[in-house]
Amino acid sequence: MKRKLRVGIILGGRSGEHEISLRSARSVIDALDTEQYEIVPIGITKEGRWVTSGDPMRMLETGLTHAEMVPAALLAEPRQDTLIELAAGGAGVRASVLQSGALDVVFPVLHGPYGEDGTVQGLLELANVPYVGAGVMASAVIMDKAIAKDLFKAHGFPIVKHLVFKRKQWLTAPESVMDMAEKSVGYDCFVKPASLGSSVGITKAHDRDELRQALALAAEYDRKIIVEEAVDAREIEVAVLGNDEPLASVPGEIIPCREFYDYEAKYIEDRSELLIPAHISSALSARMREVAVEAYKAVDCAGLGRVDFLLARDSDDFYLNEINTLPGFTSISMYPKLWEATGITYSELIDRLIDLALERHEDKNRSRTSYT
């Protein structure tokens, strides 16, 4: 009988998107075929503690205290007992190898900083464990919207007007920052933390007073702030799947129930609409799918990514807005729904992502690590 693949599902994390990660992870765990996979949930609390004994999902959802949790650690070195459990012993802290310590592949179902930004990916690289999704470089670059826009511009992709400020600039010279934003970007504009997703900390500003409040809010979440031109556009998204030869899904359109697709519109108010496929011409659909793949390859994404566009309402002009390397992954999230409309079911999609992780890991391990 073929041995089950041992799949580590990392969930939670030190991020404003902690709760969204739990939703995504729950859907992934429920969809995994237990005849093929042994599931090893690995929780990360909001404070950064790793736990794997018992039921990490329940622990994080119910908010158990640290005293009630048995911590775990992923060792940053290639070995079979990569995942270990830590317990307080008479002589201090002792480590015991978990029965399920050898992980065949990891699916980091994490959104935002300390999970989607290359940090966890770097740890998995050091441990030499295959993992779903983009590598360290692509994860880090795409997580930082300011750096990503520079890269998009260098590759010739159309982007909206924008400015980038550091939190220190805002705190020391707020009037100057607002003057620059008004002069170079104008109103209406979006103000965003550079390295968060799920629309956390994002505000649409219509005047100087709202701009002031928006900058103050964004500065609470990140040391780098982006002010972008708010173009009159439709929000079109394309899902991409693959490693070196990626494929693009049919495009979908988001029709938010609020002025823009903010956190409440995404997760609180169940009134936003997803149109799949988007109501656009076949020629435009083909072009957006082509650009989605080009952008995905330009930043060396792997496994999966959702490419988001802004499509002008009065023409076929569009802008590349951002790429999400670990998009929302509930069964009703845009990424899996786009693939469902393209012909790949949710469970099949997860199988493919695991296969892609193993394929990329095998390819990476073909590289020499010593000159002699």
C-alpha positions in Angstrom: 0.0 0.0 0.0 1.3 3.4 -1.0 2.4 5.5 2.0 0.4 8.7 2.6 2.1 12.0 2.0 2.5 13.8 5.3 1.3 17.4 4.6 2.0 20.2 7.1 -0.7 22.9 7.0 0.7 26.1 8.6 -2.1 28.4 9.8 -2.7 31.6 11.8 0.4 33.7 12.0 1.6 37.1 13.3 -0.5 39.2 10.9 -3.6 41.3 10.7 -4.8 38.6 8.4 -4.6 35.9 11.1 -8.4 35.1 11.1 -8.5 34.9 7.3 -5.7 32.4 7.4 -7.8 30.2 9.8 -10.7 30.3 7.3 -8.5 29.4 4.4 -6.8 26.6 6.3 -10.1 25.1 7.5 -11.2 24.8 3.9 -7.9 23.3 2.7 -7.9 20.7 5.6 -11.5 19.7 4.9 -10.8 19.2 1.2 -7.7 17.1 1.6 -8.2 13.4 0.7 -7.3 11.5 3.9 -6.8 8.4 1.8 -3.8 10.2 0.2 -2.6 12.5 2.8 -1.7 12.6 6.5 -2.6 16.1 7.7 -0.3 17.8 10.3 -1.9 21.1 11.3 0.8 23.6 12.6 -0.6 26.7 14.2 1.1 30.0 14.8 -0.4 32.3 17.4 -0.7 36.1 17.0 2.4 36.4 19.2 4.4 34.0 17.0 4.3 30.8 19.0 4.2 27.6 17.0 1.9 24.7 18.2 1.1 21.4 16.7 -0.1 19.0 19.5 -3.8 18.5 20.0 -6.0 20.7 17.8 -4.0 23.8 16.7 -7.0 25.1 14.8 -9.3 25.0 17.8 -6.5 26.5 20.0 -6.2 29.5 17.8 -9.9 29.9 17.2 -10.8 29.8 20.9 -7.8 31.8 22.1 -6.2 29.3 24.6 -3.5 30.8 26.7 0.2 30.0 26.2 0.2 28.0 29.4 -2.3 25.6 27.8 -0.3 25.1 24.6 2.6 22.8 23.9 5.0 24.7 21.7 6.6 23.3 18.6 9.5 24.3 16.3 10.6 23.7 12.7 14.3 23.2 12.7 16.3 25.3 10.2 18.4 22.4 9.0 17.7 19.5 6.6 16.9 16.4 8.7 14.1 13.9 9.0 12.9 15.1 12.4 12.3 18.6 11.1 9.2 19.3 13.3 9.8 18.9 17.0 7.7 19.5 20.1 9.1 21.5 23.0 8.1 20.7 26.6 9.2 22.0 29.9 11.3 19.4 31.7 13.1 19.2 35.0 16.3 20.3 33.5 14.8 23.2 31.5 13.4 22.9 28.0 13.6 19.5 26.3 12.7 18.6 22.8 11.0 15.5 21.7 10.6 14.4 18.1 7.0 14.3 17.0 5.7 11.0 15.6 4.8 13.0 12.5 8.0 15.0 12.5 9.1 14.2 9.0 7.1 16.4 6.7 6.9 15.5 3.0 5.5 18.9 2.0 4.2 22.0 3.7 1.2 24.2 2.6 1.7 27.6 4.4 -1.8 28.8 4.4 -0.7 32.2 5.7 -1.6 35.7 4.6 0.3 38.8 5.2 3.6 39.5 7.1 5.5 36.7 8.7 4.0 34.1 6.4 3.4 35.4 2.9 6.5 37.6 2.7 9.3 35.1 2.4 10.1 34.7 6.1 8.4 31.3 6.5 9.6 30.3 3.0 13.2 31.0 4.0 12.8 28.8 7.1 11.4 26.0 4.9 14.3 26.4 2.4 16.8 26.0 5.3 14.9 22.9 6.4 14.9 21.7 2.8 11.2 20.9 3.0 9.0 21.2 -0.2 6.3 23.9 0.2 3.4 25.2 -1.8 3.8 28.6 -3.4 6.4 31.2 -4.4 9.9 31.1 -3.1 11.7 33.6 -0.9 12.5 36.2 -3.5 9.1 36.3 -5.2 7.2 36.2 -1.9 9.3 39.1 -0.4 9.1 41.3 -3.5 5.4 40.9 -4.1 4.5 41.4 -0.5 6.1 44.8 -0.7 3.7 46.7 -3.0 6.2 49.5 -3.4 9.0 47.3 -4.7 6.5 45.3 -6.8 5.4 48.4 -8.6 9.0 49.3 -9.4 9.5 45.8 -10.8 6.2 46.0 -12.8 7.3 49.4 -14.2 10.7 48.0 -15.2 9.0 45.2 -17.2 6.8 47.7 -19.0 3.5 46.7 -17.3 1.1 49.7 -17.0 0.6 50.9 -13.4 -1.3 53.8 -11.8 0.4 56.9 -10.5 1.7 56.5 -6.9 4.1 57.8 -4.2 5.8 55.9 -1.4 6.5 57.4 2.0 8.2 56.0 5.1 6.3 56.1 8.4 9.1 58.4 9.8 8.4 60.9 7.1 4.8 61.0 8.0 5.4 61.3 11.7 8.0 64.1 11.4 6.6 66.1 8.5 2.9 65.2 7.9 2.0 68.4 6.1 4.8 68.0 3.7 3.8 64.4 3.0 0.2 65.5 2.3 1.4 68.3 0.0 3.5 65.9 -2.0 0.6 63.4 -2.3 -1.9 66.1 -3.4 0.5 67.5 -6.0 1.7 64.2 -7.5 -1.3 61.9 -7.1 -4.3 64.1 -6.2 -7.8 63.1 -5.3 -9.4 60.6 -5.1 -6.6 58.4 -3.9 -6.0 55.1 -2.1 -3.7 55.0 0.9 -2.2 51.6 1.8 0.3 49.9 4.1 2.9 48.6 1.7 3.0 45.0 3.0 -0.4 43.9 4.0 -3.3 42.2 2.2 -7.0 41.6 2.6 -7.4 45.4 2.3 -6.3 45.8 6.0 -5.4 49.4 6.7 -6.5 50.7 3.3 -8.6 53.9 2.9 -9.9 55.8 0.0 -9.3 59.5 0.6 -11.4 62.2 -1.1 -9.9 65.3 0.5 -7.1 66.5 2.8 -8.8 65.6 6.0 -9.5 62.0 4.9 -5.9 61.8 3.5 -4.6 62.7 7.0 -6.7 60.0 8.7 -5.8 57.5 6.0 -2.0 58.1 6.4 -2.3 57.8 10.1 -4.1 54.5 9.8 -1.7 53.0 7.3 1.2 54.1 9.5 -0.2 51.9 12.3 0.3 48.8 10.2 3.5 49.4 8.3 6.7 51.5 8.1 6.1 52.1 4.4 3.0 53.7 3.0 1.7 54.0 -0.6 -0.6 56.7 -2.0 -2.1 55.6 -5.3 -4.3 57.3 -7.8 -7.9 56.1 -7.6 -8.8 55.4 -11.2 -12.4 54.9 -12.3 -12.0 51.2 -13.0 -13.5 47.7 -12.7 -11.6 45.1 -10.6 -10.6 42.1 -12.7 -8.7 39.1 -11.3 -6.9 36.2 -13.0 -5.7 33.1 -11.2 -2.4 31.6 -12.3 -1.2 28.0 -11.6 2.1 26.4 -12.3 5.9 26.7 -12.0 7.9 27.3 -15.2 5.0 26.9 -17.6 2.1 28.5 -15.7 -1.5 28.6 -16.9 -4.1 31.4 -16.4 -7.7 31.0 -15.5 -10.7 32.8 -17.0 -10.8 36.4 -15.6 -13.4 37.2 -12.9 -14.8 40.5 -11.8 -15.4 41.8 -8.3 -18.4 44.1 -7.8 -17.9 45.4 -4.2 -20.9 46.2 -2.0 -19.1 49.3 -0.7 -17.2 52.1 -2.4 -14.2 49.7 -2.9 -13.4 46.2 -2.0 -12.3 46.8 1.6 -12.0 44.3 4.5 -15.7 44.7 5.4 -16.8 44.1 1.8 -14.6 41.0 1.6 -15.3 39.3 4.9 -18.0 41.0 6.9 -20.8 42.1 4.6 -21.9 39.2 2.5 -23.2 41.4 -0.4 -20.2 41.8 -2.8 -20.6 40.0 -6.1 -18.1 37.8 -8.0 -18.8 37.6 -11.8 -17.1 34.6 -13.2 -16.2 34.8 -16.0 -16.0 38.6 -16.2 -18.2 40.3 -18.7 -15.4 41.4 -21.1 -14.7 40.6 -24.7 -12.9 37.4 -25.6 -10.0 39.4 -27.1 -9.6 41.4 -23.8 -9.9 38.3 -21.8 -7.1 36.6 -23.8 -4.9 39.7 -23.4 -5.4 39.9 -19.6 -4.6 36.2 -19.2 -1.5 36.7 -21.3 -0.3 39.6 -19.2 -1.1 37.8 -16.0 1.2 34.9 -17.0 3.9 37.4 -18.1 3.7 39.2 -14.7 3.8 36.0 -12.8 6.9 34.8 -14.6 8.5 38.2 -14.3 8.7 37.9 -10.6 9.5 34.2 -10.7 6.3 33.1 -8.9 5.7 29.4 -8.4 2.7 27.2 -7.5 -0.1 29.8 -7.4 -0.8 33.5 -7.7 -3.7 35.8 -8.2 -3.0 38.7 -10.5 -5.3 41.7 -10.0 -6.0 44.3 -12.6 -7.8 47.7 -12.8 -9.8 47.9 -16.1 -10.9 51.4 -17.2 -14.7 51.6 -17.4 -14.8 53.5 -20.6 -12.1 51.6 -22.6 -10.1 48.4 -22.8 -7.1 50.0 -21.0 -6.0 48.2 -17.9 -3.4 48.5 -15.2 -1.6 45.8 -13.3 -2.5 46.4 -9.7 -0.8 43.6 -7.7 0.0 39.9 -7.4 -1.1 37.9 -4.4 1.2 34.9 -3.9 -1.0 33.2 -1.3 -4.5 34.4 -2.0 -7.6 33.6 0.1 -8.2 29.9 -0.2 -11.7 29.2 1.2 -13.9 27.3 -1.1 -15.7 30.5 -2.0 -12.6 32.7 -2.5 -11.9 34.1 -5.9 -8.8 32.1 -6.6 -10.3 28.6 -6.3 -13.6 29.8 -7.9 -11.8 31.0 -10.9 -10.2 27.6 -11.4 -13.5 25.9 -10.8 -14.9 27.9 -13.7 -11.9 27.0 -15.8 -12.4 23.3 -15.1 -10.4 22.4 -12.0 -12.3 21.5 -8.8 -11.2 22.7 -5.3 -9.8 19.4 -4.2 -8.0 18.8 -7.6 -6.5 22.3 -7.3 -5.0 21.4 -3.9 -3.6 18.1 -5.4 -2.0 20.1 -8.2 -0.4 22.6 -5.8 1.1 19.8 -3.8 2.5 18.2 -7.0 3.9 21.5 -8.1 5.6 22.0 -4.7 7.3 18.6 -5.0 8.2 19.2 -8.6 9.9 22.6 -7.8 11.7 21.1 -4.8 13.1 18.3 -6.9 14.3 20.8 -9.5 15.9 23.0 -6.9 17.7 20.1 -5.3 19.3 19.3 -8.7 21.5 22.4 -8.2 25.0 22.0 -7.0 25.7 23.4 -3.5 29.5 22.9 -3.5 32.2 23.8 -6.0 34.5 20.9 -5.1 
